[in-house]
Amino acid sequence: MINHVWGLIHHPDREWREINKEHETVSHLYTHHVLWLAAIPVVSTFIGTTQFGWTFGGEEAIKVSLVNGLTLGILFYALILVAVALVGSLIHWMAARYSTRPSRHECIVFAGYIATPMFLSGLFALYPIIWLCALACVTGVCYTGYLLYKGTPSFLGISHKQGFILSSTTLGIGVLVLEVLLALVVILWSMGSSNSVIWHFFQ
C-alpha cells in the first residue's frame, strides 16, 4: 500500500503501469488501500472536531461531543467506502463505448487509487480551520484530477484525447459526489446540536 501511495505522488506514470500489471481484486484494494487511507480523514476529523473544534478564523471554536463525533465518523467512513465503488461503477459505465473497456472491478480499483490525494488531504482536519481544510480539499481534488488524466489513457487503452474527455467527465461527476458527501456530513453533524456548524451561520 505505502509503495503505491508514494509512487502515485512521486512518479504517477510509472506507478500506474505497476498497478495495471497487478490485476488487483476489489477486496484486496479495500483491505490494503482504501480501508486504511479512508480512515485518515475520518480519524483526523474526529480528533480535530472533538478536541479542538471548528474555527472560522479567530473566532470561538465549535466543538462536537465524543458521541456525536463517533457516530458521524462511522457514517462518514461508510459514505467514503460507498463513494469509491460508485465512482468506479461510473467509470465502467462511461467506458462502455470503448472496445478495451475494463471490467467493473478494475474500474473500482482504478477509482480507489485516484482517490489517494483526497484521502491524504484529510490530515488537515486534525486542526479544523475552515479555510485551511477547504484549501487542502481543493489541492486534493486537483491532484486527483492529475492522476485521473495520467492514468485513464493507459488504463483504458485509449488515446490521450479520448482519455482527456473521459477524465474531465469523471472528475466533474466525482467532484459533485464529493460535494454531496461533504454536505451530508455537515447536515448529519448539525442534527440536534445548537452549537453546530450550520446553526452558527444563522445566529
ROMAR-139788 format. One record per residue (C-alpha): residue number from 0; residue in three letters; chain; y, x, z. Coordinates in pm, 1 decimal. Each point is the difference from the previous one (the first is absolute). Example, Ala and Ser with C-alpha at 12.3 -4.5 7.8 and 13.67 -1.06 7.14 Angstrom:
(0, 'Ala', 'A', (-450.0, 1230.0, 780.0));
(1, 'Ser', 'A', (344.0, 137.0, -66.0));
This chain:
(0, 'Met', 'A', (0.0, 0.0, 0.0));
(1, 'Ile', 'A', (253.3, 263.8, 106.3));
(2, 'Asn', 'A', (-63.7, 202.1, -315.2));
(3, 'His', 'A', (87.5, -296.3, -221.0));
(4, 'Val', 'A', (313.0, -79.4, 201.1));
(5, 'Trp', 'A', (133.5, 352.6, -36.9));
(6, 'Gly', 'A', (-104.3, 16.8, -363.9));
(7, 'Leu', 'A', (171.3, -326.6, -91.2));
(8, 'Ile', 'A', (322.9, 124.2, 155.7));
(9, 'His', 'A', (-15.3, 360.0, -123.1));
(10, 'His', 'A', (-176.0, -15.3, -340.3));
(11, 'Pro', 'A', (-71.6, -362.7, -101.8));
(12, 'Asp', 'A', (-118.3, 75.0, -355.8));
(13, 'Arg', 'A', (-281.3, 224.3, 117.7));
(14, 'Glu', 'A', (-83.6, -228.7, 291.3));
(15, 'Trp', 'A', (-36.9, -306.6, -222.8));
(16, 'Arg', 'A', (-251.1, 189.4, -210.7));
(17, 'Glu', 'A', (-195.4, 87.2, 314.7));
(18, 'Ile', 'A', (7.8, -359.3, 124.1));
(19, 'Asn', 'A', (-118.0, -131.3, -338.7));
(20, 'Lys', 'A', (-297.4, 236.8, 8.4));
(21, 'Glu', 'A', (-119.0, -128.2, 337.6));
(22, 'His', 'A', (-64.5, -362.8, -109.0));
(23, 'Glu', 'A', (68.8, -108.5, 355.4));
(24, 'Thr', 'A', (-112.4, -339.3, 131.4));
(25, 'Val', 'A', (237.5, -247.3, 164.7));
(26, 'Ser', 'A', (-184.3, 28.8, 332.0));
(27, 'His', 'A', (35.4, 378.2, -6.3));
(28, 'Leu', 'A', (369.4, -29.4, -89.6));
(29, 'Tyr', 'A', (66.9, -230.3, 293.6));
(30, 'Thr', 'A', (-203.2, 192.6, 257.0));
(31, 'His', 'A', (130.7, 344.0, -100.8));
(32, 'His', 'A', (354.8, -75.6, -114.2));
(33, 'Val', 'A', (152.0, -346.6, 29.2));
(34, 'Leu', 'A', (-115.7, -90.6, 352.2));
(35, 'Trp', 'A', (142.7, 325.7, 135.1));
(36, 'Leu', 'A', (323.9, 18.9, -194.0));
(37, 'Ala', 'A', (77.8, -371.3, 35.6));
(38, 'Ala', 'A', (-6.2, 55.8, 375.6));
(39, 'Ile', 'A', (300.5, 235.5, -26.0));
(40, 'Pro', 'A', (268.3, -268.4, -54.9));
(41, 'Val', 'A', (-177.5, -239.6, 236.8));
(42, 'Val', 'A', (-30.9, 243.3, 292.8));
(43, 'Ser', 'A', (345.2, 147.3, -64.4));
(44, 'Thr', 'A', (160.5, -344.7, -4.0));
(45, 'Phe', 'A', (-187.1, -104.4, 314.3));
(46, 'Ile', 'A', (117.0, 308.3, 191.5));
(47, 'Gly', 'A', (352.6, -13.8, -136.5));
(48, 'Thr', 'A', (64.2, -367.6, 60.9));
(49, 'Thr', 'A', (-163.0, -25.2, 342.1));
(50, 'Gln', 'A', (129.9, 328.3, 144.0));
(51, 'Phe', 'A', (335.3, 53.7, -174.8));
(52, 'Gly', 'A', (87.0, -326.9, -172.7));
(53, 'Trp', 'A', (172.0, -79.6, -329.2));
(54, 'Thr', 'A', (356.7, 122.4, -27.4));
(55, 'Phe', 'A', (265.3, -84.0, -256.2));
(56, 'Gly', 'A', (207.7, 314.0, 47.9));
(57, 'Gly', 'A', (149.8, 60.7, 342.4));
(58, 'Glu', 'A', (-77.7, -347.8, 130.2));
(59, 'Glu', 'A', (-232.8, -112.4, 274.8));
(60, 'Ala', 'A', (-367.0, 46.4, -87.3));
(61, 'Ile', 'A', (-212.9, -311.8, -50.4));
(62, 'Lys', 'A', (-343.1, 60.0, 149.9));
(63, 'Val', 'A', (-324.1, -187.6, -57.5));
(64, 'Ser', 'A', (-243.9, -70.9, 282.1));
(65, 'Leu', 'A', (-333.3, 181.9, 2.3));
(66, 'Val', 'A', (-193.2, -323.2, -55.6));
(67, 'Asn', 'A', (216.3, -108.4, -293.1));
(68, 'Gly', 'A', (-2.9, 351.9, -140.6));
(69, 'Leu', 'A', (-379.8, 19.6, 16.5));
(70, 'Thr', 'A', (-42.9, -341.6, -162.7));
(71, 'Leu', 'A', (247.2, 85.7, -273.9));
(72, 'Gly', 'A', (-163.5, 337.9, -54.3));
(73, 'Ile', 'A', (-341.4, -157.3, -59.3));
(74, 'Leu', 'A', (146.9, -250.6, -246.6));
(75, 'Phe', 'A', (203.1, 272.1, -172.8));
(76, 'Tyr', 'A', (-310.0, 218.8, -34.1));
(77, 'Ala', 'A', (-204.1, -284.3, -148.9));
(78, 'Leu', 'A', (278.5, -82.8, -247.8));
(79, 'Ile', 'A', (17.2, 361.8, -116.9));
(80, 'Leu', 'A', (-375.9, 15.1, -61.7));
(81, 'Val', 'A', (11.1, -324.6, -196.3));
(82, 'Ala', 'A', (306.9, 115.9, -196.5));
(83, 'Val', 'A', (-184.7, 309.4, -127.4));
(84, 'Ala', 'A', (-283.1, -215.7, -135.8));
(85, 'Leu', 'A', (247.7, -245.2, -155.1));
(86, 'Val', 'A', (194.2, 272.2, -181.0));
(87, 'Gly', 'A', (-327.1, 151.7, -124.1));
(88, 'Ser', 'A', (-110.5, -340.1, -132.0));
(89, 'Leu', 'A', (338.3, -35.9, -167.2));
(90, 'Ile', 'A', (-42.0, 333.4, -180.0));
(91, 'His', 'A', (-347.2, -108.1, -112.9));
(92, 'Trp', 'A', (136.3, -327.9, -136.2));
(93, 'Met', 'A', (289.4, 166.2, -185.6));
(94, 'Ala', 'A', (-233.1, 259.0, -154.9));
(95, 'Ala', 'A', (-214.4, -270.3, -161.7));
(96, 'Arg', 'A', (138.3, 68.4, -348.2));
(97, 'Tyr', 'A', (-104.9, 365.1, 2.6));
(98, 'Ser', 'A', (-344.3, 96.7, -126.6));
(99, 'Thr', 'A', (-19.1, 265.4, 272.1));
(100, 'Arg', 'A', (60.9, -256.8, 274.0));
(101, 'Pro', 'A', (-143.4, 132.5, 327.4));
(102, 'Ser', 'A', (-197.7, -216.0, 240.8));
(103, 'Arg', 'A', (167.9, -196.8, 277.7));
(104, 'His', 'A', (-126.8, 236.0, 269.0));
(105, 'Glu', 'A', (142.4, 299.5, -187.6));
(106, 'Cys', 'A', (337.1, -174.5, -18.7));
(107, 'Ile', 'A', (-5.5, -66.4, 375.1));
(108, 'Val', 'A', (-77.2, 368.2, 60.8));
(109, 'Phe', 'A', (294.1, 89.0, -224.6));
(110, 'Ala', 'A', (228.2, -240.2, 191.8));
(111, 'Gly', 'A', (-109.5, 149.1, 331.8));
(112, 'Tyr', 'A', (105.5, 347.5, -107.1));
(113, 'Ile', 'A', (332.4, -93.3, -156.9));
(114, 'Ala', 'A', (94.1, -166.7, 331.0));
(115, 'Thr', 'A', (-26.3, 334.6, 183.5));
(116, 'Pro', 'A', (377.9, 73.0, 5.6));
(117, 'Met', 'A', (66.9, -347.3, 137.2));
(118, 'Phe', 'A', (-244.8, 58.8, 282.4));
(119, 'Leu', 'A', (157.2, 336.0, 83.8));
(120, 'Ser', 'A', (353.5, -142.2, 0.0));
(121, 'Gly', 'A', (-108.3, -219.5, 291.7));
(122, 'Leu', 'A', (34.9, 302.0, 230.1));
(123, 'Phe', 'A', (374.8, -66.0, 11.7));
(124, 'Ala', 'A', (-66.4, -323.8, 189.6));
(125, 'Leu', 'A', (-74.1, 210.1, 310.1));
(126, 'Tyr', 'A', (374.0, -19.3, 69.6));
(127, 'Pro', 'A', (90.8, -323.3, -181.5));
(128, 'Ile', 'A', (358.9, 26.7, -113.9));
(129, 'Ile', 'A', (40.4, -263.5, -270.1));
(130, 'Trp', 'A', (183.3, 214.0, -257.7));
(131, 'Leu', 'A', (-235.6, 296.5, 51.9));
(132, 'Cys', 'A', (-311.6, -214.3, -42.5));
(133, 'Ala', 'A', (151.2, -160.0, -310.6));
(134, 'Leu', 'A', (73.4, 345.0, -147.0));
(135, 'Ala', 'A', (-355.7, 116.5, 75.4));
(136, 'Cys', 'A', (-139.6, -316.3, -159.4));
(137, 'Val', 'A', (205.6, 51.6, -317.4));
(138, 'Thr', 'A', (-111.9, 364.2, -16.7));
(139, 'Gly', 'A', (-362.5, -106.3, 40.7));
(140, 'Val', 'A', (35.1, -258.8, -276.7));
(141, 'Cys', 'A', (157.4, 257.8, -233.3));
(142, 'Tyr', 'A', (-279.6, 251.8, 50.5));
(143, 'Thr', 'A', (-260.4, -273.5, -28.2));
(144, 'Gly', 'A', (154.9, -85.1, -336.6));
(145, 'Tyr', 'A', (-19.7, 365.6, -99.4));
(146, 'Leu', 'A', (-371.6, 14.4, 86.6));
(147, 'Leu', 'A', (-54.4, -321.4, -191.7));
(148, 'Tyr', 'A', (170.2, 133.9, -314.2));
(149, 'Lys', 'A', (-189.2, 328.2, 27.4));
(150, 'Gly', 'A', (-339.3, -153.9, 63.6));
(151, 'Thr', 'A', (-10.9, -309.1, -222.3));
(152, 'Pro', 'A', (-40.6, 167.4, -344.9));
(153, 'Ser', 'A', (-292.0, 219.9, 104.6));
(154, 'Phe', 'A', (-152.9, -268.5, 221.3));
(155, 'Leu', 'A', (-5.7, -259.5, -279.2));
(156, 'Gly', 'A', (-37.6, 243.7, -287.3));
(157, 'Ile', 'A', (312.8, -131.8, -175.7));
(158, 'Ser', 'A', (314.7, 155.7, -143.4));
(159, 'His', 'A', (295.2, 91.0, 219.7));
(160, 'Lys', 'A', (207.1, -273.4, -167.1));
(161, 'Gln', 'A', (-258.9, -265.1, 80.6));
(162, 'Gly', 'A', (-41.0, 148.5, 345.6));
(163, 'Phe', 'A', (375.5, -21.7, 57.7));
(164, 'Ile', 'A', (6.7, -370.6, -84.2));
(165, 'Leu', 'A', (-300.6, -81.3, 217.6));
(166, 'Ser', 'A', (127.5, 217.3, 286.0));
(167, 'Ser', 'A', (342.7, -165.3, -7.1));
(168, 'Thr', 'A', (-154.5, -345.6, 25.0));
(169, 'Thr', 'A', (-236.1, 108.1, 277.1));
(170, 'Leu', 'A', (280.8, 166.7, 193.8));
(171, 'Gly', 'A', (224.6, -304.5, -30.1));
(172, 'Ile', 'A', (-266.2, -237.9, 126.8));
(173, 'Gly', 'A', (-108.8, 253.8, 262.1));
(174, 'Val', 'A', (355.1, 19.2, 138.0));
(175, 'Leu', 'A', (6.1, -380.1, 10.5));
(176, 'Val', 'A', (-326.4, 1.7, 198.0));
(177, 'Leu', 'A', (154.6, 256.8, 235.1));
(178, 'Glu', 'A', (310.2, -212.3, 53.2));
(179, 'Val', 'A', (-209.3, -307.6, 74.2));
(180, 'Leu', 'A', (-210.6, 205.6, 240.8));
(181, 'Leu', 'A', (305.3, 129.0, 184.4));
(182, 'Ala', 'A', (151.7, -350.0, 12.4));
(183, 'Leu', 'A', (-319.7, -138.4, 152.7));
(184, 'Val', 'A', (0.3, 275.5, 260.7));
(185, 'Val', 'A', (360.5, -67.0, 100.4));
(186, 'Ile', 'A', (-58.8, -376.2, 15.7));
(187, 'Leu', 'A', (-313.8, 42.0, 209.1));
(188, 'Trp', 'A', (188.3, 239.0, 224.1));
(189, 'Ser', 'A', (271.6, -254.0, 58.2));
(190, 'Met', 'A', (-208.1, -299.9, 95.8));
(191, 'Gly', 'A', (52.8, -103.7, 357.8));
(192, 'Ser', 'A', (235.1, 283.5, 88.0));
(193, 'Ser', 'A', (367.5, -53.5, 78.6));
(194, 'Asn', 'A', (57.8, 376.1, -37.4));
(195, 'Ser', 'A', (-160.5, 37.6, -339.0));
(196, 'Val', 'A', (141.8, 178.9, -299.8));
(197, 'Ile', 'A', (59.9, -327.5, -189.7));
(198, 'Trp', 'A', (181.0, -176.1, 284.3));
(199, 'His', 'A', (222.6, 307.6, 35.2));
(200, 'Phe', 'A', (177.8, -93.2, -325.2));
(201, 'Phe', 'A', (78.3, -353.1, 120.0));
(202, 'Gln', 'A', (154.8, 96.1, 331.2));
